[in-house]
Amino acid sequence: MRTTGFAGLLLAAAGCTAPPSPREPTLLDTLRARSNAYRSFHYKAELTDGKRTVPIEIAWRAPDRALLRYGPNHLTLFAGGVEHRYERKNYAAFGYGAVLEGLKKTYGDLLPSPPQIGFVLGNWAMPTQGRGLLAAIEYRPLAPRLGWLEEVATRPREGHLHRWGAIEWELRDDGFLERVKIGSSAELTMKELSIDQPVDDAVFELPPLEGSADLTESRRSQRAEDLDEAYHRWALEARPEAPVMEALIKVDLSRRFEPEKMVEIQRKNLDDELEAARKQKPDAPRDTVRERTEMARGKTMGTVGIIEEDLQKDFARRLERYFGGRPSPAVTALWSATVARQVDLQIRRPLDRIFAEKLR
């Protein structure tokens, strides 16, 4: 049967339009998937700058046990959603899991995936300046378990060697670093590695706290603020869209100004002002009261305009922080429009209703 006419053209067009071919996985894709699937690993290395040598130890055991030991004075442990950090006789604990669950309830489920633990080694030029590497455990969505892969696996390579300037990484097929040469004198060398083998409980035990200063309480507020900002960044990086912005700005604006209290204060102030005017001139015509109300309304709406200008500047600075620089014009415009909408919904309209009720 021969198909002709418009229907035939549609079928022909459909037959000629092949689905796009899947993207070939990159080295980063391959190593990220491989290493994120490890149930456990235990890695030991040494870092030297030519004068002194510092041990580095990294351990992981699913679902959430993690250890990073850097030299004799820095240790970070993760277990059960709690980070334990030891730095030169100082100790602090922080419940990441509980705080993140609170942020999810506050803002909504905005993240692309649940945050997970990743190990960071970076700032590779620092040993050439007589300083140590950046070594840390991070907690974020879509994090590769071996955080150095995001940098190393994307550098120009020849076989297992990746080079960038004066830095040369030897990256193994399992994702771990066999050796890193940093300039002419600094070097990181792997000493031990086990993958998907039992990691003893003793590796993840908390050291004794005797003689340590417990800074948990003094640091908790700042850590919670940092995680709150990180939540904004993760959500906006994944989906810089109106619903996400609306959810974030709605909460932030409400938290900063407590609009319900603002409205009640304004209502009381207006009632007090009109009552005082009535007592001063009991026989004043209704138009006089109306005029006073209109003047108060204009003054209040003018103040809201000033508040909005300041808020726009503040939220613009926040957006730049979340994106680590200047976001695209489209994202900036949508963010600004969302701020204006929330000011209107939470502040301007509720305040204006107070005056509208008096002017009926």
PETA-V415779 format. One record per run of one state. SS is the DSSP state (H for helix, E for strand, L for the rest). FROM is the first residue (numbers start at 1). LEN is the number of residues. If there is no record, write none. Layout:
ss->SS from->FROM len->LEN
ss->SS from->FROM len->LEN
This chain:
ss->L from->1 len->4
ss->H from->5 len->12
ss->L from->17 len->10
ss->H from->27 len->10
ss->L from->37 len->3
ss->E from->40 len->9
ss->L from->49 len->4
ss->E from->53 len->9
ss->L from->62 len->3
ss->E from->65 len->6
ss->L from->71 len->3
ss->E from->74 len->6
ss->L from->80 len->2
ss->E from->82 len->6
ss->L from->88 len->2
ss->E from->90 len->5
ss->L from->95 len->1
ss->H from->96 len->12
ss->L from->108 len->8
ss->E from->116 len->7
ss->L from->123 len->3
ss->H from->126 len->4
ss->L from->130 len->4
ss->E from->134 len->7
ss->L from->141 len->5
ss->E from->146 len->1
ss->L from->147 len->2
ss->H from->149 len->4
ss->L from->153 len->4
ss->E from->157 len->2
ss->L from->159 len->2
ss->E from->161 len->4
ss->L from->165 len->2
ss->E from->167 len->5
ss->L from->172 len->5
ss->E from->177 len->6
ss->L from->183 len->3
ss->E from->186 len->10
ss->L from->196 len->5
ss->H from->201 len->4
ss->L from->205 len->8
ss->E from->213 len->2
ss->L from->215 len->1
ss->H from->216 len->23
ss->L from->239 len->3
ss->H from->242 len->16
ss->L from->258 len->1
ss->H from->259 len->22
ss->L from->281 len->5
ss->H from->286 len->38
ss->L from->324 len->5
ss->H from->329 len->30
ss->L from->359 len->2
